[in-house]
């Protein structure tokens, strides 16, 4: 029995909404039914430029879209500082919520958003696309394989890119009243998520920010890093920056295996993505070369990872809408852990690189 | 005009001496003229098992070899704690010195060894083989290229391998009275050298050891890491371990470029070695894939890197012996900087992960 497509409204016309609009169009179980901007003209032009269905409604303010009874769910690419207000209002209007990351200014705000979703029975998911690439499941399988990887000892993640001078002046990610977390919220969010995946979502016990973060004149982080420690000796480090060449690595080293990924957030290609695994890597007898070298694993995907995210989100919404299921909580749980680590890194920076304990 | 081969004596029959003996045999300008062990039988068996020339003399003690007037230079693979005594004696006997790493128990001992070499006019070189691979010069060229790499922002090095239980019980690298630096001296030495190469041999200003180092019951480091900071904002981190799968990475990120190396100490293959470079890496317009991906660079070598090291060492010895040149000082300078950073990491560990300033 076929069910109607999940009707998604897009709240805000940020640049990232172009990519996600295409993803909604590609997802087989969702469609764009409405778009809102603070300007009707802007919303209208955005719809036209991004292949929206002719049936999509255009709103000149967010409230009207959130009150539209035809809208099942919203995708919300607003700046972080606006999330609390609009995400809570969306939930109160019973709209399922696909929320752009970083989710909140701090975990207290995160919890208000999550609570609004829970009490209104709506699905929450943050828009961390790469975890929906089938490659990520393959990576997780490797990292959880006692025979091939063993136990995690250390994991390193980095995401850097060289923002141009226009970006460093005007982008919402360098403005304290918009995406106030700077590179930590934008790039660091992904690094933290990668570290959580590698540690099987166990939160670290303590976090210490690296010295020498770079802040802009308004105090927004442009470049920073941190070390994360678990009680059993696992160590993670990450580096996130707007000031260095585009690099996106995960290196995870276990007692028996090693993982390398060089394009973990945006794969080099849309249709396939690779990673490198070594298991019981070793030298030849005279230690002049490797006897067991790492090998390359490639995972194909028919849909881009962001369309797979939309497909999964819409599937969960459909389960609730058509089969009275409860919302899937794991996405809020994972997202909250990411936020907790992010908050701890900021706290460590603000306290002069002190050790900060993570409290769940 | 052809000059006689440089006559090298091997002082100690450690496992690593097998590889270096082969390298001396392969180097076109050097030959093995003698070998010494504390046991004549062991030295004799070692010579036979490692293809020594039939003319090579066999000594049952180190002094006799060091006093042999036919010996131009020695390769000394003794445990670190014995270096001060035997390296100084070698220099006093006017033997040029190829010394196994880690060089000394601390920089004070290092300086005594270096002073002995300098005052006796002998060449000093530590046995860090990978820097003599032609790939390393190509890597340095990339890192120093303003157009392709820009300015260094962060560098990460790691060298881990999973030592077996026999190694963890009996190897000299886990014994406080032998190679007392443990994984920091053995694996960390290489990481520190890689970081120094990436920072153009400028010493960091401060060093902080990572929390959660693993020590054995005798207090020898089995697993540790550190962060290194320069005043201009460059950051380096490294991780070295006997307790994790074989991994040897350099990741250097500059304002314009990125370097990845995955086999920096021992290349996967003897005859060629690769690295990956990205320059002005970027996404496509919709940020769904990369517009400029990294590329692979491969460097071939006719001789293994350890034979190239011996060749360079013997060339410098020949310059001194046949042309009255002065010893090349850069190898002692680079080696001393490596030792200084190593000492600072140890100090930070011993002081509870305090920030330690490096003083040249």
Contacts between the chains, C-beta under 8 A, distances in Angstrom:
chain1	res1	chain2	res2	distance
A	16	B	287	7.8
A	18	B	286	6.2
A	19	B	286	5.2
A	19	B	287	5.9
A	19	B	288	6.4
A	22	B	286	6.9
A	22	B	288	8.0
A	150	B	245	7.2
A	153	B	160	7.2
A	153	B	223	7.2
A	153	B	241	6.6
A	153	B	243	6.4
A	153	B	244	4.1
A	154	B	158	7.5
A	154	B	160	7.8
A	154	B	225	7.4
A	154	B	239	5.3
A	154	B	241	7.7
A	154	B	244	6.8
A	156	B	156	6.1
A	156	B	158	7.7
A	156	B	237	7.8
A	156	B	239	7.8
A	156	B	251	7.9
A	158	B	154	7.5
A	158	B	156	7.6
A	158	B	251	7.4
A	158	B	253	7.1
A	160	B	153	7.2
A	160	B	154	7.8
A	160	B	253	5.6
A	162	B	255	6.3
A	162	B	256	7.1
A	162	B	280	7.6
A	206	B	211	7.4
A	208	B	211	7.5
A	210	B	227	5.9
A	210	B	235	5.9
A	211	B	206	7.4
A	211	B	208	7.5
A	211	B	227	7.3
A	211	B	229	5.1
A	211	B	235	7.5
A	211	B	355	7.9
A	212	B	229	5.5
A	212	B	233	5.1
A	212	B	235	5.8
A	214	B	233	6.5
A	223	B	153	7.3
A	223	B	233	7.8
A	225	B	154	7.4
A	225	B	235	6.5
A	225	B	237	7.9
A	227	B	210	6.0
A	227	B	211	7.3
A	227	B	227	7.2
A	229	B	211	5.1
A	229	B	212	5.5
A	233	B	212	5.1
A	233	B	214	6.5
A	233	B	223	7.8
A	235	B	210	5.9
A	235	B	211	7.5
A	235	B	212	5.8
A	235	B	225	6.5
A	235	B	239	7.3
A	237	B	156	7.8
A	237	B	210	8.0
A	237	B	225	7.9
A	237	B	227	8.0
A	237	B	237	5.6
A	239	B	154	5.3
A	239	B	156	7.9
A	239	B	235	7.3
A	239	B	253	7.6
A	241	B	153	6.6
A	241	B	154	7.8
A	241	B	253	7.9
A	243	B	153	6.4
A	243	B	255	6.8
A	244	B	153	4.1
A	244	B	154	6.9
A	244	B	253	4.6
A	244	B	254	6.6
A	244	B	255	6.0
A	244	B	258	8.0
A	245	B	150	7.2
A	245	B	253	6.0
A	245	B	254	6.0
A	245	B	255	6.6
A	245	B	256	5.6
A	245	B	257	5.2
A	245	B	258	4.9
A	245	B	278	6.3
A	245	B	279	7.3
A	245	B	280	6.9
A	245	B	281	5.7
A	246	B	258	7.4
A	246	B	278	7.0
A	246	B	281	3.8
A	246	B	282	6.2
A	246	B	283	7.5
A	246	B	290	7.8
A	247	B	251	7.5
A	247	B	253	5.1
A	247	B	258	4.5
A	247	B	278	7.1
A	247	B	281	7.2
A	249	B	251	6.2
A	249	B	260	7.7
A	251	B	156	7.9
A	251	B	158	7.4
A	251	B	247	7.5
A	251	B	249	6.2
A	251	B	251	7.5
A	253	B	158	7.1
A	253	B	160	5.6
A	253	B	239	7.6
A	253	B	241	7.8
A	253	B	244	4.6
A	253	B	245	6.0
A	253	B	247	5.1
A	254	B	244	6.6
A	254	B	245	6.0
A	255	B	162	6.3
A	255	B	243	6.8
A	255	B	244	6.0
A	255	B	245	6.6
A	256	B	162	7.0
A	256	B	245	5.6
A	257	B	245	5.2
A	258	B	244	8.0
A	258	B	245	4.9
A	258	B	246	7.4
A	258	B	247	4.5
A	260	B	249	7.7
A	260	B	262	6.7
A	262	B	260	6.7
A	262	B	276	7.7
A	262	B	294	7.1
A	263	B	290	6.7
A	266	B	283	6.2
A	266	B	287	6.3
A	266	B	288	7.1
A	266	B	289	6.7
A	266	B	290	6.8
A	267	B	289	6.8
A	268	B	289	6.3
A	268	B	290	4.8
A	268	B	293	5.1
A	269	B	289	5.4
A	269	B	290	7.9
A	270	B	288	5.5
A	270	B	289	5.1
A	276	B	262	7.7
A	278	B	245	6.3
A	278	B	246	7.0
A	278	B	247	7.1
A	279	B	245	7.3
A	280	B	162	7.6
A	280	B	245	6.9
A	281	B	245	5.6
A	281	B	246	3.8
A	281	B	247	7.2
A	282	B	246	6.2
A	283	B	246	7.5
A	283	B	266	6.1
A	286	B	18	6.2
A	286	B	19	5.2
A	286	B	22	6.9
A	287	B	16	7.7
A	287	B	19	5.8
A	287	B	266	6.3
A	288	B	19	6.4
A	288	B	22	8.0
A	288	B	266	7.1
A	288	B	270	5.4
A	288	B	304	6.0
A	288	B	306	7.6
A	289	B	266	6.7
A	289	B	267	6.8
A	289	B	268	6.3
A	289	B	269	5.4
A	289	B	270	5.0
A	290	B	246	7.8
A	290	B	263	6.8
A	290	B	266	6.8
A	290	B	268	4.8
A	290	B	269	7.9
A	293	B	268	5.2
A	294	B	262	7.1
A	304	B	288	6.0
A	306	B	288	7.6
A	355	B	211	7.9
